[in-house]
Amino acid sequence: MLQSLKPILALLLLALPYMLTAQKEAYLKTKDILYYGAIHGLEKPDPNKVTFEFNNGNKKDFKPDEALEFGLPDGRKWVSREYQGKKQFFEELENGKVALLLQEQGKSKSYLLEKGEEIIALGEDNRDEKYFKDVLAAQLEDCYLTAKTIGLAKYKSANLKYFISQYNDCVHKPFPKFRIGPAIGLRMYQNVIKSKFFPNVPEEHIAPSIGAYVELPLSYRPQIFLVTQLTVAHYSFTTYNEFGNIETGITSQNTHYLKHTDLDIPLMLKYRFPYYKISPYIQAGPAFQMGLSTKAYSLTDRYAFINGQYTQVEEDAYVESRALNNKYFGAMAGAGVEIPINPYITSIIGVNYSIYTADVNTGSNRKTYPEFFVAVTF
């Protein structure tokens, strides 16, 4: 078996360098002809030439004054442009009213803007933050919305691609960046607890909540975020029941008290649909809940039937009941809309639905509840 595999493995090893350096079904466009084949050497792009392999196996080096553009099946595209007195190849990251160009030489990356017939370098790779932002401000000042977001720009491909696309659309959308801000809400507990210690508990209970909304962008387009919504909620209620012991003739009247504070810690992936003015989103992920404080106890008055009437024999007998577990695991999912107030502040209106595992130690049901909230992030 091993002997028969050796020729196949040898062929794969021989083909590996070709597979790493060539991309089939690539194209190259000259002034008169459109070719299909493979492109070599893009792991180290050369601004002065590109090696193209035709479908018949022949190869040819094209210079920027011979090829107008070339590209790969995955959508990446390089264009020939005249810059500093000579034609060169640039990767076109974004196109529109203003195009974003990238030129890589070794580990060096240079970003340029193409606006009309002019090509403007953003920083000559000096990564001077103030300089490249000044260039952006000067070139994009005709879109007032983009001009206000200059402070959010970074000298990185994903950020600049989104930044230029926002300028080309010239619409105010929530800018994907690290955000944090306060959140307040109302939580509608369902099946809060079902335990022998707490009979007659209402099936639904509304509690206020307060917390922090935090999001970290993982992708600019599509807009994907890592989100956590740390939320504290406090609820309390009182229930009553009466129990009679036939053997002893004693009747117990019980008042049960529960005061509990929860901390929810979800970790969700969020997908945002960046539309004009209002941007809907959906999010979901695992969640952990822990009790910050629990006070659960009962006060009991006992009555005995003596001489034809009930006589109190004990008042406010205290019994502590460990009615709630302090750790729950579950999941949280939600949806809502984001409304940008300005380039730096965004309001969020949403609802999350949580499901937490049952507490087998106390016999309580699993916790399930929706939570409606409003947040403001900066």
C-alpha angles and dihedrals in degrees: 000000000000092000092054091052095053096080091049092049091048091053091049091051091050092049096046097085089049093050091049095050103035132065115197121220092028118145138219124194126204127179091274110016139049113211130195124203137085136319123217133201101026091133083076106024116210113210090205102052146006127208112225125189116206122217090257090062098255119131132211135179113230122200124212091257090056103043122052094195144331134197149177132244090252090067100259112140137190124198134194114240135167111242129167092357099311139073118255139170118253130180109240107222098172134011134198137080084343121024125208115220130192129199119190124195112172107309092339120104125192122189122203137180122226110204115170107313094337128094116200124191114227097209114335085244093292088120090216098167096204093047098052091044090052089053091050092048092052096046099041101039093113090074105063093193093057092043089061092055097055090109090062095056120110131191092249133108100241094046096046092046091055092042093054092043088054090051092049090053092038093204127131110248129160105274112232106241139123106295135182132173147139124286133194128187153149120256120203106204115205121195091000094178139343110191140142086244093057115041123175094027113168113253092227130038128177118216133175119240137196132186150118131288115212128180133178120193115236096174133016097203112049090027106235123166140183106231136189123181109194106200134179119199129180126200135170136176142168127223134183137209139162128219129189125200110208094194096054097027090229122137120203122206108198131197113192122200128194126182115173137168121199131197115203118202111184127174109203140172112229128202117197127197101212104212131158114287096339122050118189120209142184128205139178141166148124121308139197126204127194132181113242093189136358129187113178121162144138133227115205133195114197125203129192124203102236127167093350097310140077115258124190110242100170133022130201096350105188121226122174113213121195091216103158134048117228098221130056132169124204146114138281131203131176150164138201147128135275121215116192112223092186135333091285105036126058129181121214128202114185152135129230127196119206133193120189129186122261121262103240093185095066101025094243121151123250112274117247126172146146119229124201115203147170122210137179117207130194 
